[in-house]
Amino acid sequence: MTTSLGIDIVGDEVNAVLLKKTRDGFRVLATSRASVPVGTIEGGRIVDVTGLLKVLKVARECRTRSGRTVLSVPLSGTLVRVVPLEEDDPQAVTGYVRDEIAQYAAFSGRKTASDYHVMAPVRKSTPGRALVAAADQAGVEALVRACGNVGVGADAVEPAILACVRVFRAAKSRERLGPNVMLALLKGGLLTLAVLQKGAVDFIRSRTLAPSAPSPVDRYDQVADDINAVLQFYTVEGTTIPSMVVIDDEHDLAPVEAGETIRSKVACEAVEVWTRSTLSDHVAIEPGLSGKGSITALGLAMRFLVDGPKAATVNLLPKEADRATVVQRNLVLTAIGLAALLLAVILGTGAVRWTVMRMQGRIAAMQQAELKRGDQSLADAVAELAATETQIAATTAEMECLTRAVQSHPAVDWVQLLGDVGAAVPKQAQLTELTVDGTSILQVEGVCESNEDVATLVSMLNRSDSIARAELLEARRIQGRDGAIRYAITCTLAPGEIR
């Protein structure tokens, strides 16, 4: 998983950050912010569900299908403590934590959503401790339901201070500020102090601030006494807290005077002030959160991107809601799977149908081509048959003519006669037609270049023993003075017995 959505809900606004983890740090993919109408959330409980639904629609701008979503509970009416443990048995620890939560008057008569994480003691001489968180269960369920109604399913719900601790750890400021650091979160009119010893959460307290501070400078001056009181407590215990970070999640950019005020009044050697605009100076995040989003929403989005399975974290999401989320996710995945299967079936059926239609078209085209080829072959065969019959008729007529000639002059040596005629034709003359009728007349026709050639041909024919007399019937120019001469010679065959 590389993306996660954090939704931070406070008394007057809702912030959302869609975050992606990269090799170099984190990248903000989308941010959104919307104001919550007065009276929508009071005392940590959702009073106007319809109004909250309208506000939560901003989360749609950052919604992602592949990532997970983490919500924060309203600060007022939320309990976060680090308590010592006197029991080792898990069931006894659960009962002990439940008894600790029941001592707080804020949850008197209410059903609570709670969770805890057992932490190893910072010092060997101290007992084990547990990070405990609790909130009004009805408020948490209403919040989760409202997010579900706008299409955003919740995977975890946690207090804002734990999200800010996660951001501090992601900044890797331990090398610069040391292992013991105090975090002061200013958000929603509350001051939440958290002390980290050797990187582990050791102390968490929250206090509602008086609404009389008109400016960030006055607000910082107002919280200095609370910070010094906690620092004094640790000093008495023999622990020094040399560094602190003020996380101002109410302003995009705090005035320089505000930072100077807090530095001059608290008993720390190093004091840093983080705001939405300056957070990118400490955390590898691109781009920054100026204008939209919040530091808390950023820390919420980091939960499933940086926390390991043994991280000190809690989840106030009710088990029923958690199961509903799992069921909803399974239903969505099942619906997607069925839709994909249906699409595959439709596409497969369409592909088979298209293949069958294409094959039928090809078969029809082949049949049509064969029919055309058959018609053409039949026509060619008929034409060839007619031409053959014509040639046979002409050859038969010629054979009949020759037969009659041979029968009319049986004494004539036709081979010798035709040989004499062929030999008599000069080189400059051509024989084009040789006709024999039934009355012993042989007519020779052709073309030659000159009258001398015609005379030579007549003379040569008269020398043949098979020809009694050869006479010129016609000799004329075909085309003017220089054209060839067309001639016709009649030959009377030598007397013989006529049948």
Phi and psi in degrees as a GROMACS rama.xvg file:
@    title "Ramachandran Plot"
@    xaxis  label "Phi"
@    yaxis  label "Psi"
@TYPE xy
-121.159  -6.34443  THR-2
-127.841  150.463  THR-3
-155.072  148.947  SER-4
-113.544  129.081  LEU-5
-113.996  129.861  GLY-6
-120.673  115.753  ILE-7
-104.081  123.04  ASP-8
-118.408  117.274  ILE-9
-119.78  -172.718  VAL-10
-66.6644  -30.4  GLY-11
-119.569  -4.12823  ASP-12
-159.282  161.948  GLU-13
-121.858  128.735  VAL-14
-120.689  142.629  ASN-15
-133.466  140.876  ALA-16
-135.91  124.681  VAL-17
-99.9807  119.754  LEU-18
-120.025  144.86  LEU-19
-126.115  134.748  LYS-20
-87.7276  131.607  LYS-21
-123.096  177.936  THR-22
-65.227  -34.0822  ARG-23
-92.1859  -2.93791  ASP-24
148.074  -118.114  GLY-25
-135.418  150.898  PHE-26
-126.903  127.53  ARG-27
-80.5463  114.789  VAL-28
-84.7688  -32.9882  LEU-29
-162.323  149.667  ALA-30
-138.624  155.133  THR-31
-154.579  154.431  SER-32
-147.614  139.406  ARG-33
-146.144  144.378  ALA-34
-80.9431  140.655  SER-35
-94.7894  124.363  VAL-36
-58.5161  146.892  PRO-37
-60.9535  134.356  VAL-38
92.8736  -3.07189  GLY-39
-73.4667  -43.2814  THR-40
-124.424  124.714  ILE-41
-136.025  126.242  GLU-42
61.6362  30.9059  GLY-43
81.1004  2.59407  GLY-44
-114.971  144.298  ARG-45
-83.181  116.643  ILE-46
-93.8395  -44.5575  VAL-47
-112.099  95.3137  ASP-48
-67.3618  -40.4292  VAL-49
-61.1199  -43.2899  THR-50
-63.6705  -37.5581  GLY-51
-67.9229  -36.5041  LEU-52
-60.7741  -41.7825  LEU-53
-62.2337  -38.4185  LYS-54
-72.3116  -39.8907  VAL-55
-68.3723  -11.3762  LEU-56
-62.7466  -18.912  LYS-57
-64.7306  -24.5914  VAL-58
-66.6666  -20.4917  ALA-59
-62.1734  -28.8173  ARG-60
-64.2571  -25.7731  GLU-61
-110.108  6.53741  CYS-62
-67.0808  141.528  ARG-63
-134.312  144.174  THR-64
-85.9216  -30.4199  ARG-65
-87.6171  -25.4262  SER-66
-90.9775  -171.728  GLY-67
-119.562  164.846  ARG-68
-125.168  136.134  THR-69
-124.427  132.831  VAL-70
-110.066  153.697  LEU-71
-105.929  147.593  SER-72
-88.2775  151.991  VAL-73
-54.6534  140.056  PRO-74
-63.0557  -43.7298  LEU-75
-71.1129  135.111  SER-76
83.4239  14.2622  GLY-77
-115.704  136.342  THR-78
-112.076  129.124  LEU-79
-136.325  121.032  VAL-80
-143.03  156.918  ARG-81
-111.17  113.8  VAL-82
-117.238  146.465  VAL-83
-73.4823  150.047  PRO-84
-108.915  136.75  LEU-85
-110.681  2.32587  GLU-86
-126.857  153.357  GLU-87
-110.673  -24.694  ASP-88
-70.2612  129.833  ASP-89
-56.1043  -40.5527  PRO-90
-66.7254  -38.0064  GLN-91
-67.695  -35.7967  ALA-92
-63.8161  -41.6588  VAL-93
-61.6428  -44.4535  THR-94
-65.6169  -37.7759  GLY-95
-64.3696  -43.7155  TYR-96
-64.3166  -40.4634  VAL-97
-62.2859  -39.5775  ARG-98
-67.2256  -36.8483  ASP-99
-63.8467  -42.3664  GLU-100
-66.1404  -36.8818  ILE-101
-66.543  -16.8797  ALA-102
-74.9496  -15.0982  GLN-103
-87.0694  127.118  TYR-104
-65.6587  -23.7684  ALA-105
-62.1773  -25.634  ALA-106
-105.647  16.616  PHE-107
-63.3505  123.384  SER-108
77.0492  5.62943  GLY-109
-110.985  150.803  ARG-110
-85.254  129.024  LYS-111
-108.986  150.516  THR-112
-102.113  119.487  ALA-113
-136.621  161.261  SER-114
-159.523  158.797  ASP-115
-146.682  161.473  TYR-116
-135.87  122.437  HIS-117
-78.4805  126.417  VAL-118
-113.211  148.821  MET-119
-70.684  145.683  ALA-120
-65.6797  143.008  PRO-121
-67.0539  -39.8482  VAL-122
-116.007  144.213  ARG-123
-63.5668  -27.9112  LYS-124
-78.1222  -11.967  SER-125
-97.7083  152.457  THR-126
-72.587  170.005  PRO-127
-66.4021  160.739  GLY-128
-138.092  166.421  ARG-129
-134.279  138.16  ALA-130
-86.6953  116.834  LEU-131
-114.728  137.091  VAL-132
-137.131  142.468  ALA-133
-150.516  151.701  ALA-134
-154.965  164.916  ALA-135
-64.1593  120.271  ASP-136
-64.0278  -38.7629  GLN-137
-61.6176  -39.7019  ALA-138
-66.887  -40.9703  GLY-139
-64.8599  -44.4428  VAL-140
-63.2088  -40.7067  GLU-141
-63.5315  -39.1036  ALA-142
-65.3525  -45.5794  LEU-143
-63.8321  -40.8108  VAL-144
-63.4474  -42.1593  ARG-145
-62.8387  -41.2919  ALA-146
-64.9403  -40.1994  CYS-147
-63.2159  -33.5525  GLY-148
-67.9576  -22.0816  ASN-149
-101.545  12.5719  VAL-150
87.1381  18.236  GLY-151
-119.218  110.761  VAL-152
-87.454  137.775  GLY-153
-93.0095  134.13  ALA-154
-104.135  -19.4099  ASP-155
-160.458  151.782  ALA-156
-132.249  128.115  VAL-157
-147.012  160.989  GLU-158
-68.7426  154.92  PRO-159
-65.7546  -35.499  ALA-160
-63.2599  -34.7776  ILE-161
-68.1569  -33.75  LEU-162
-65.6174  -39.1782  ALA-163
-69.5618  -35.4479  CYS-164
-60.9707  -38.493  VAL-165
-64.9123  -40.2631  ARG-166
-63.3372  -41.8656  VAL-167
-61.4145  -42.0753  PHE-168
-67.097  -36.3046  ARG-169
-65.977  -25.248  ALA-170
-73.2419  -14.8428  ALA-171
53.1922  49.0463  LYS-172
-89.5942  3.33552  SER-173
-63.1302  -35.6176  ARG-174
-65.3983  -30.372  GLU-175
-91.1273  -38.2051  ARG-176
-103.421  -11.448  LEU-177
93.2108  173.978  GLY-178
-77.8477  -23.1999  PRO-179
-106.79  112.944  ASN-180
-138.236  145.127  VAL-181
-106.385  135.932  MET-182
-110.046  133.321  LEU-183
-121.225  111.869  ALA-184
-98.6936  121.26  LEU-185
-104.719  113.394  LEU-186
-163.03  131.296  LYS-187
61.5335  30.8112  GLY-188
76.8749  12.6779  GLY-189
-121.822  149.758  LEU-190
-111.318  122.044  LEU-191
-118.392  122.965  THR-192
-107.16  133.992  LEU-193
-133.57  132.271  ALA-194
-109.888  129.527  VAL-195
-109.869  124.122  LEU-196
-114.538  121.678  GLN-197
53.9973  36.0791  LYS-198
84.7614  -8.75224  GLY-199
-101.823  145.629  ALA-200
-68.7183  125.086  VAL-201
-115.65  -21.6381  ASP-202
-157.542  137.104  PHE-203
-142.987  129.465  ILE-204
-142.925  147.868  ARG-205
-127.752  148.5  SER-206
-147.134  137.972  ARG-207
-77.0062  131.515  THR-208
-89.5738  150.5  LEU-209
-67.8478  138.661  ALA-210
-78.9339  19.1203  PRO-211
-88.9325  -11.4505  SER-212
-75.7811  115.449  ALA-213
-83.5202  -17.8146  PRO-214
-139.84  162.675  SER-215
-58.1469  -34.1664  PRO-216
-62.4471  -45.7631  VAL-217
-65.7219  -36.3505  ASP-218
-64.9915  -42.9746  ARG-219
-65.7677  -37.5129  TYR-220
-65.4781  -33.0145  ASP-221
-70.1685  -32.7944  GLN-222
-90.6581  -7.90094  VAL-223
-60.3006  -40.173  ALA-224
-64.544  -39.7433  ASP-225
-64.461  -40.8815  ASP-226
-64.174  -45.3769  ILE-227
-64.8038  -32.0494  ASN-228
-64.0504  -42.8113  ALA-229
-68.4644  -41.816  VAL-230
-60.5166  -39.7931  LEU-231
-64.1182  -38.0583  GLN-232
-60.7711  -45.8427  PHE-233
-68.6186  -32.1684  TYR-234
-64.387  -41.2746  THR-235
-62.8507  -36.5329  VAL-236
-76.2355  -3.76217  GLU-237
89.4483  17.0847  GLY-238
-118.273  134.587  THR-239
-102.033  133.463  THR-240
-111.412  91.8671  ILE-241
-80.6561  -15.4002  PRO-242
-132.072  154.366  SER-243
-151.504  156.075  MET-244
-128.186  123.724  VAL-245
-93.4147  116.856  VAL-246
-101.131  103.062  ILE-247
-93.9258  98.8335  ASP-248
-98.7634  19.8732  ASP-249
-106.926  -19.2537  GLU-250
-129.486  142.597  HIS-251
-67.9017  -36.8581  ASP-252
-147.784  117.7  LEU-253
-83.924  143.681  ALA-254
-61.1224  151.909  PRO-255
-59.7785  -36.1757  VAL-256
-62.1306  -33.0761  GLU-257
-64.807  -44.0766  ALA-258
-63.1507  -40.4131  GLY-259
-64.9261  -35.7494  GLU-260
-62.6044  -48.2536  THR-261
-67.9991  -34.2526  ILE-262
-67.9879  -33.9677  ARG-263
-80.0396  -16.3026  SER-264
-110.935  -15.4413  LYS-265
-100.939  152.447  VAL-266
-91.6904  60.0095  ALA-267
-127.473  147.459  CYS-268
-74.6421  -37.1337  GLU-269
-127.189  127.97  ALA-270
-131.021  126.039  VAL-271
-119.279  144.598  GLU-272
-116.15  117.907  VAL-273
-105.969  131.237  TRP-274
-126.122  178.077  THR-275
-61.706  -35.4172  ARG-276
-78.8314  -29.4025  SER-277
-98.443  -0.71025  THR-278
-62.0431  -34.6853  LEU-279
-65.339  -14.525  SER-280
-73.9356  -18.6281  ASP-281
-114.581  -30.8922  HIS-282
-113.708  137.919  VAL-283
-73.0337  85.4014  ALA-284
-137.646  135.664  ILE-285
-141.568  129.274  GLU-286
-79.366  -174.824  PRO-287
-77.839  -172.927  GLY-288
-106.936  12.7303  LEU-289
-61.5029  131.156  SER-290
97.7344  -44.841  GLY-291
-139.964  167.309  LYS-292
77.9357  -177.1  GLY-293
-154.502  161.481  SER-294
-65.5896  -38.1792  ILE-295
-63.439  -45.0245  THR-296
-61.4248  -36.1974  ALA-297
-63.0119  -45.8926  LEU-298
-64.0921  -35.7891  GLY-299
-62.6007  -43.4179  LEU-300
-65.9916  -25.2441  ALA-301
-75.5712  -15.5646  MET-302
-51.9755  -53.9131  ARG-303
-85.8204  1.0911  PHE-304
-100.688  -26.4106  LEU-305
-122.982  -27.9372  VAL-306
-72.801  135.489  ASP-307
-87.8288  177.444  GLY-308
-65.1975  -21.4925  PRO-309
-104.348  14.4974  LYS-310
-67.3193  146.915  ALA-311
-77.0238  89.8989  ALA-312
-144.2  161.336  THR-313
-130.449  161.608  VAL-314
-136.616  113.005  ASN-315
-88.9881  7.30142  LEU-316
-66.9174  121.053  LEU-317
-57.5192  146.779  PRO-318
-59.4011  -38.2417  LYS-319
-62.8181  -42.5618  GLU-320
-66.7021  -36.5518  ALA-321
-63.1868  -44.9039  ASP-322
-65.0447  -38.9189  ARG-323
-62.8625  -37.6853  ALA-324
-64.5277  -42.8494  THR-325
-62.9807  -45.2666  VAL-326
-61.5768  -43.7956  VAL-327
-61.5957  -43.0449  GLN-328
-64.5751  -40.9099  ARG-329
-64.0031  -39.9391  ASN-330
-63.0724  -41.9498  LEU-331
-62.8246  -45.4498  VAL-332
-63.3577  -40.0253  LEU-333
-63.6544  -43.1139  THR-334
-62.2939  -41.5838  ALA-335
-63.6324  -41.6339  ILE-336
-63.1073  -44.2612  GLY-337
-63.8956  -40.5818  LEU-338
-62.9838  -41.9286  ALA-339
-64.1275  -41.0752  ALA-340
-63.8341  -44.2874  LEU-341
-61.4889  -42.907  LEU-342
-61.9343  -41.1845  LEU-343
-63.9444  -41.2525  ALA-344
-63.506  -44.3545  VAL-345
-61.6028  -47.2711  ILE-346
-64.1857  -40.6972  LEU-347
-64.6489  -44.8042  GLY-348
-61.9856  -43.472  THR-349
-62.1072  -39.7073  GLY-350
-65.4382  -42.5542  ALA-351
-63.8786  -44.2777  VAL-352
-62.2816  -41.7361  ARG-353
-64.3241  -39.3815  TRP-354
-64.9596  -43.0241  THR-355
-63.247  -45.2473  VAL-356
-62.7331  -40.7175  MET-357
-64.4158  -41.8548  ARG-358
-65.4865  -40.8512  MET-359
-62.2154  -40.1582  GLN-360
-62.686  -41.3334  GLY-361
-66.3321  -40.0797  ARG-362
-63.7615  -43.5257  ILE-363
-62.1387  -40.8728  ALA-364
-64.0426  -40.9217  ALA-365
-64.2209  -42.2771  MET-366
-63.0346  -42.4571  GLN-367
-62.7974  -41.538  GLN-368
-64.1198  -40.1906  ALA-369
-64.3324  -39.8318  GLU-370
-62.8848  -45.5768  LEU-371
-62.5476  -41.0472  LYS-372
-65.4845  -37.8999  ARG-373
-66.1612  -42.5021  GLY-374
-61.9267  -42.8999  ASP-375
-66.2108  -41.5941  GLN-376
-63.5491  -39.4881  SER-377
-64.5185  -42.9903  LEU-378
-63.4009  -41.6642  ALA-379
-63.4313  -40.802  ASP-380
-64.2692  -41.2086  ALA-381
-62.9689  -42.4045  VAL-382
-64.818  -42.354  ALA-383
-64.2709  -38.1715  GLU-384
-64.1868  -42.8323  LEU-385
-64.0541  -41.8397  ALA-386
-64.609  -39.3498  ALA-387
-65.2685  -42.616  THR-388
-62.7596  -39.6427  GLU-389
-63.3975  -42.8409  THR-390
-65.6783  -39.3005  GLN-391
-62.9445  -41.6827  ILE-392
-63.6295  -42.3828  ALA-393
-65.2734  -43.6188  ALA-394
-63.9365  -40.0279  THR-395
-62.4154  -41.554  THR-396
-63.272  -42.2834  ALA-397
-64.3872  -41.7266  GLU-398
-64.1023  -38.8792  MET-399
-63.8443  -39.6897  GLU-400
-63.0187  -44.3207  CYS-401
-65.0503  -39.1392  LEU-402
-61.6845  -43.4779  THR-403
-64.141  -40.1132  ARG-404
-64.2524  -43.8915  ALA-405
-64.865  -41.3511  VAL-406
-68.5134  -32.6584  GLN-407
-74.8759  -26.6825  SER-408
-131.123  71.7423  HIS-409
-65.7477  -21.8428  PRO-410
-82.8463  -12.519  ALA-411
-78.7266  132.602  VAL-412
-84.2599  94.5099  ASP-413
-64.7929  -32.2484  TRP-414
-64.8099  -43.3957  VAL-415
-67.7341  -38.5093  GLN-416
-62.7857  -49.7209  LEU-417
-65.5681  -32.875  LEU-418
-66.7822  -39.6569  GLY-419
-64.7376  -41.1508  ASP-420
-62.6991  -43.9141  VAL-421
-63.8743  -38.479  GLY-422
-72.9062  -25.5709  ALA-423
-76.1867  -21.4873  ALA-424
-72.712  120.216  VAL-425
-64.6798  167.195  PRO-426
-65.8128  -30.5788  LYS-427
-84.6247  0.758895  GLN-428
-116.324  156.016  ALA-429
-129.437  140.084  GLN-430
-96.3002  117.252  LEU-431
-104.054  -25.6285  THR-432
-153.54  137.898  GLU-433
-131.012  115.657  LEU-434
-121.636  133.623  THR-435
-123.882  123.561  VAL-436
-100.767  -179.818  ASP-437
-78.7771  2.39329  GLY-438
-113.851  33.9868  THR-439
59.8581  36.2248  SER-440
-113.841  128.469  ILE-441
-114.645  121.211  LEU-442
-111.674  128.35  GLN-443
-113.273  127.725  VAL-444
-128.064  150.35  GLU-445
178.465  -165.199  GLY-446
-134.14  151.258  VAL-447
-150.888  176.597  CYS-448
-88.8803  -27.9489  GLU-449
-146.081  167.641  SER-450
-68.7743  -30.1053  ASN-451
-61.3732  -38.9919  GLU-452
-64.4484  -37.1414  ASP-453
-65.2363  -44.4824  VAL-454
-63.5007  -40.2693  ALA-455
-61.9227  -41.6794  THR-456
-63.9314  -43.0862  LEU-457
-62.721  -40.3653  VAL-458
-65.8401  -42.7448  SER-459
-66.5948  -36.5389  MET-460
-67.3914  -35.6776  LEU-461
-67.4872  -19.931  ASN-462
-81.2868  -12.1294  ARG-463
-74.0172  138.803  SER-464
-70.2279  -19.8008  ASP-465
-87.9107  -8.54559  SER-466
-116.618  124.025  ILE-467
-76.1827  -42.5668  ALA-468
-155.4  139.206  ARG-469
-120.596  126.626  ALA-470
-129.707  144.027  GLU-471
-81.667  121.648  LEU-472
-90.4192  -39.1081  LEU-473
-155.954  141.914  GLU-474
-151.304  113.241  ALA-475
-145.815  150.559  ARG-476
-72.5607  140.946  ARG-477
-82.9745  -44.8332  ILE-478
-136.744  89.4308  GLN-479
66.2071  -160.252  GLY-480
-70.5969  -35.692  ARG-481
-95.4587  5.16649  ASP-482
-80.5733  170.246  GLY-483
-73.2701  161.477  ALA-484
-104.572  124.727  ILE-485
-92.4612  131.273  ARG-486
-126.488  159.614  TYR-487
-143.235  125.898  ALA-488
-124.628  132.97  ILE-489
-105.852  135.015  THR-490
-122.896  131.237  CYS-491
-97.1614  123.407  THR-492
-71.4198  155.841  LEU-493
-63.3594  147.148  ALA-494
-59.7208  142.765  PRO-495
-157.764  174.371  GLY-496
-73.0282  129.026  GLU-497
-108.253  126.64  ILE-498
